[in-house]
């Protein structure tokens, strides 16, 4: 299985290519939807990386994929501008997922 990146900027794509991860840069919603559909059709892709900015554009679709598809695993990654997540996002995620306050 391989990793694949859908990014909104060339810098993130270049960094991932240096690590051996192929990908595509998109800017418009229709390009993003097409790239996401193509990635879902490729059975070799086990992990799909998507920048947070793009992830927000198709958040409902990503939720659907996470709930209804076995592969690929979708991971939202920060781009060169940093993360858009709150400081306690991991603890909030654990609290929502299992109801445990840490």
MARPAZA-737275 format. One line per field, with one value per residue: residue in one letter; y, x, z negated of N, C-alpha, C in turn. Coordinates in nm, 4 decimals, decimal comma, padded with zeros to 6 digits. Layout:
panu [A|...]
n_v [Y|...]
n_u [X|...]
n_w [Z|...]
ca_v [Y|...]
ca_u [X|...]
ca_w [Z|...]
c_v [Y|...]
c_u [X|...]
c_w [Z|...]
END
This chain:
panu [X|X|X|X|X|X|X|X|X|X|X|X|X|X|X|X|X|X|X|X|X|X|X|X|X|X|X|X|X|X|X|X|X|X|X|X|X|X|X|X|X|X|X|X|X|X|X|X|X|X|X|X|X|X|X|X|X|X|X|X|X|X|X|X|X|X|X|X|X|X|X|X|X|X|X|X|X|X|X|X|X|X|X|X|X|X|X|X|X|X|X|X|X|X|X|X|X|X|X|X|X|X]
n_v [-00,1178|00,2287|00,5773|00,8799|01,2193|01,4942|01,8215|02,1773|02,3430|02,3920|02,3720|02,1940|01,9630|01,9278|01,8807|01,6376|01,4767|01,4568|01,2821|01,0581|01,0409|01,0544|01,2915|01,5422|01,8802|02,0918|02,3514|02,4388|02,3539|02,1640|02,0416|01,9258|01,7412|01,5691|01,4727|01,3420|01,1439|00,9965|00,9041|00,7336|00,5314|00,4083|00,1244|00,0778|00,2815|00,3294|00,5092|00,8253|01,1436|01,4686|01,8181|02,0380|02,2655|02,1929|01,9710|02,0838|02,1895|01,9727|01,8374|01,6877|01,4854|01,3560|01,2595|01,0739|00,8932|00,7995|00,6639|00,4696|00,3373|00,0944|00,1312|00,4171|00,5135|00,8257|01,1122|01,4245|01,6828|01,9475|02,2398|02,4436|02,6753|02,6116|02,4587|02,4452|02,3670|02,3649|02,4164|02,2083|01,9909|01,7127|01,6017|01,6744|01,5225|01,2593|01,2699|01,3070|01,0722|00,8473|00,9267|00,9866|01,1892|01,3477]
n_u [00,0849|00,0359|00,1088|-00,0689|-00,0980|-00,3176|-00,3034|-00,3113|-00,1097|00,2104|00,4446|00,3953|00,3457|00,5970|00,7629|00,6531|00,7010|00,9767|00,9897|00,9017|00,6337|00,3798|00,1635|-00,0950|-00,1674|-00,4318|-00,6786|-00,9391|-01,2814|-01,4082|-01,1856|-01,0750|-01,2741|-01,2695|-01,0028|-01,0160|-01,2077|-01,0659|-00,8523|-00,9876|-01,0604|-00,8219|-00,6802|-00,4342|-00,3696|-00,3298|-00,3138|-00,4403|-00,3391|-00,4420|-00,4477|-00,5315|-00,6839|-00,8070|-00,9418|-01,1395|-01,2995|-01,4321|-01,5496|-01,7778|-01,7842|-01,5445|-01,5978|-01,7964|-01,6467|-01,4645|-01,6391|-01,7614|-01,5853|-01,3274|-01,0637|-00,9129|-00,7139|-00,7769|-00,5920|-00,5710|-00,3483|-00,1400|-00,0611|00,2004|00,1479|00,0853|-00,1156|-00,4724|-00,5994|-00,7326|-00,5580|-00,6078|-00,6955|-00,6482|-00,7057|-00,9734|-01,0735|-01,0337|-01,2004|-01,4518|-01,4627|-01,4423|-01,5463|-01,3896|-01,2319|-00,9282]
n_w [00,0000|00,0586|-00,0141|00,0480|00,1463|00,1276|00,1879|00,1174|00,1798|00,3363|00,1875|-00,0270|00,1182|00,2410|00,0178|-00,0730|00,1488|00,1339|-00,0730|00,0477|00,1114|00,3387|00,5071|00,5573|00,6497|00,5815|00,6266|00,6577|00,5740|00,7441|00,8618|00,6371|00,5567|00,7772|00,7608|00,5141|00,5673|00,7629|00,6076|00,4333|00,6049|00,6632|00,5622|00,4528|00,2820|-00,0508|-00,2578|-00,2683|-00,2463|-00,3267|-00,3048|-00,5756|-00,5082|-00,2657|-00,3581|-00,5168|-00,3213|-00,2129|-00,4252|-00,5075|-00,3166|-00,3720|-00,6291|-00,5618|-00,4060|-00,5981|-00,7663|-00,6046|-00,4314|-00,4073|-00,3325|-00,1848|-00,4726|-00,5979|-00,6543|-00,7893|-00,7341|-00,8583|-00,6664|-00,5184|-00,6536|-00,9072|-01,1674|-01,1876|-01,4062|-01,7398|-02,0507|-02,2318|-02,0799|-02,0528|-02,3070|-02,3185|-02,1079|-02,2069|-02,4314|-02,3050|-02,1542|-02,3277|-02,5649|-02,7837|-03,0114|-03,0009]
ca_v [00,0000|00,3518|00,7008|00,9766|01,3508|01,5959|01,9432|02,3045|02,4227|02,3186|02,3486|02,0703|01,8534|01,9095|01,8153|01,4983|01,4048|01,4255|01,1660|00,9460|01,0402|01,1231|01,3636|01,6393|02,0104|02,1410|02,4789|02,4568|02,2453|02,0581|01,9696|01,8481|01,6286|01,4773|01,4087|01,2524|01,0286|00,9180|00,8380|00,6246|00,4237|00,3448|00,0267|00,0780|00,3879|00,2859|00,6283|00,9457|01,2657|01,5852|01,9343|02,0765|02,3624|02,1169|01,8849|02,1626|02,2112|01,8511|01,7696|01,5873|01,3727|01,2849|01,1838|00,9610|00,7965|00,7386|00,5757|00,3671|00,2729|00,0320|00,2035|00,4496|00,5901|00,9669|01,1898|01,5666|01,7307|02,0928|02,2806|02,5258|02,7847|02,5587|02,3874|02,5227|02,3013|02,4251|02,3595|02,0850|01,9113|01,5689|01,5652|01,6881|01,4068|01,1435|01,2900|01,2811|00,9355|00,7432|00,9821|00,9896|01,3186|01,3321]
ca_u [00,0000|00,1129|00,0492|-00,0950|-00,1276|-00,3945|-00,2575|-00,3518|00,0083|00,3232|00,5455|00,3615|00,3670|00,7409|00,8122|00,6093|00,7725|01,1093|00,9714|00,8568|00,4873|00,3298|00,0411|-00,1480|-00,2034|-00,5601|-00,7181|-01,0833|-01,3616|-01,4297|-01,0586|-01,0611|-01,3675|-01,2179|-00,8823|-01,0602|-01,2701|-00,9595|-00,7777|-01,0707|-01,0609|-00,6898|-00,6731|-00,2984|-00,3583|-00,3723|-00,3229|-00,4629|-00,3098|-00,5089|-00,4204|-00,6476|-00,7664|-00,8899|-01,0280|-01,2554|-01,3856|-01,5109|-01,5530|-01,8847|-01,7418|-01,4400|-01,6662|-01,8609|-01,5428|-01,4127|-01,7391|-01,8124|-01,4813|-01,2203|-00,9432|-00,7896|-00,7153|-00,7607|-00,5242|-00,5589|-00,2175|-00,1240|00,0245|00,3142|00,1026|00,0573|-00,2403|-00,5897|-00,6619|-00,7180|-00,4468|-00,6483|-00,7737|-00,6328|-00,7831|-01,1143|-01,1046|-01,0436|-01,3202|-01,5683|-01,4632|-01,4644|-01,6091|-01,2922|-01,1681|-00,7881]
ca_w [00,0000|00,0676|-00,0626|00,1543|00,0909|00,1981|00,1214|00,1748|00,2131|00,3934|00,0839|-00,0971|00,2127|00,2578|-00,1034|-00,0743|00,2556|00,0809|-00,1611|00,1289|00,1231|00,4575|00,4791|00,6524|00,5945|00,6325|00,5663|00,6687|00,5181|00,8430|00,8739|00,5147|00,5628|00,8785|00,7058|00,4077|00,6341|00,8257|00,5009|00,3812|00,7037|00,6659|00,4524|00,3967|00,1818|-00,1831|-00,3417|-00,1895|-00,3203|-00,2695|-00,3883|-00,6559|-00,4359|-00,1728|-00,4376|-00,5584|-00,2046|-00,1872|-00,5551|-00,5120|-00,2321|-00,4462|-00,7342|-00,4960|-00,3686|-00,7208|-00,8240|-00,5147|-00,3515|-00,4850|-00,2931|-00,2541|-00,5960|-00,5616|-00,7577|-00,7580|-00,7775|-00,8459|-00,5554|-00,5574|-00,7385|-01,0395|-01,1895|-01,2217|-01,5213|-01,8713|-02,1283|-02,3002|-01,9852|-02,0766|-02,4262|-02,2815|-02,0251|-02,2961|-02,5134|-02,2204|-02,1028|-02,4292|-02,6833|-02,8923|-03,0271|-03,0434]
c_v [00,1232|00,4686|00,7941|01,1065|01,4309|01,7258|02,0671|02,3933|02,3352|02,2864|02,2185|01,9506|01,8246|01,8391|01,6688|01,4162|01,3683|01,3050|01,0447|00,9360|01,1201|01,1960|01,4611|01,7679|02,0554|02,2704|02,4987|02,3340|02,1316|01,9762|01,8766|01,7238|01,5242|01,4016|01,3085|01,1268|00,9375|00,8407|00,7198|00,5056|00,3461|00,2549|00,0201|00,1816|00,3388|00,4014|00,7489|01,0657|01,3813|01,7034|01,9802|02,1724|02,2905|02,0254|01,9560|02,1837|02,0924|01,7693|01,6617|01,4642|01,2898|01,2031|01,0595|00,8529|00,7254|00,6378|00,4554|00,2943|00,2104|00,0986|00,3110|00,5158|00,7349|01,0413|01,3336|01,6176|01,8825|02,1248|02,3737|02,6417|02,7388|02,4942|02,4829|02,4671|02,3807|02,3526|02,2271|01,9891|01,7610|01,5266|01,5764|01,5670|01,2823|01,1526|01,2596|01,1363|00,8330|00,7959|00,9905|01,1262|01,2974|01,4658]
c_u [00,0888|00,0350|00,0329|-00,1394|-00,2162|-00,3699|-00,3117|-00,2313|00,1254|00,4283|00,5200|00,3843|00,5156|00,8013|00,7755|00,6774|00,9129|01,1051|00,9181|00,7070|00,4471|00,2012|00,0054|-00,1788|-00,3324|-00,5958|-00,8687|-01,1571|-01,3812|-01,3029|-01,0390|-01,1497|-01,3180|-01,0949|-00,9188|-01,1243|-01,1654|-00,8803|-00,8567|-01,0747|-00,9297|-00,6740|-00,5346|-00,2822|-00,4169|-00,3914|-00,3348|-00,4400|-00,3783|-00,4818|-00,5485|-00,7405|-00,8599|-00,9866|-01,1533|-01,3538|-01,4770|-01,5271|-01,6609|-01,8482|-01,6362|-01,5010|-01,7324|-01,7591|-01,4887|-01,5101|-01,7727|-01,7091|-01,3773|-01,0870|-00,9838|-00,8153|-00,6904|-00,7024|-00,5145|-00,4294|-00,2134|-00,0367|00,1337|00,2756|00,0688|-00,0789|-00,3533|-00,6602|-00,6399|-00,6088|-00,4828|-00,7238|-00,7630|-00,7135|-00,9334|-01,1580|-01,1230|-01,1717|-01,4472|-01,5774|-01,4993|-01,5239|-01,5190|-01,2267|-01,0264|-00,7235]
c_w [00,0000|00,0080|00,0564|00,0894|00,1843|00,1219|00,1901|00,2057|00,2544|00,2871|00,0084|-00,0066|00,2303|00,1370|-00,1094|00,0346|00,2113|-00,0119|-00,0844|00,1475|00,2462|00,4223|00,5876|00,5772|00,6623|00,5609|00,5638|00,6159|00,6183|00,8665|00,7542|00,5174|00,6627|00,8265|00,5974|00,4670|00,6981|00,7204|00,4441|00,4763|00,7075|00,5428|00,3884|00,2853|00,0499|-00,2795|-00,2498|-00,2792|-00,2502|-00,3617|-00,4570|-00,5834|-00,3380|-00,2466|-00,4841|-00,4437|-00,1772|-00,3152|-00,5634|-00,4297|-00,3033|-00,5589|-00,6773|-00,4594|-00,4917|-00,7800|-00,7363|-00,4294|-00,4443|-00,4569|-00,1943|-00,3896|-00,5563|-00,6808|-00,7107|-00,8180|-00,7666|-00,7251|-00,6068|-00,6477|-00,8796|-01,0475|-01,2237|-01,3441|-01,6498|-01,9492|-02,1937|-02,2088|-02,0099|-02,1991|-02,3980|-02,1990|-02,1115|-02,3786|-02,4313|-02,1774|-02,2087|-02,5585|-02,8046|-02,8970|-03,0775|-03,0680]
END
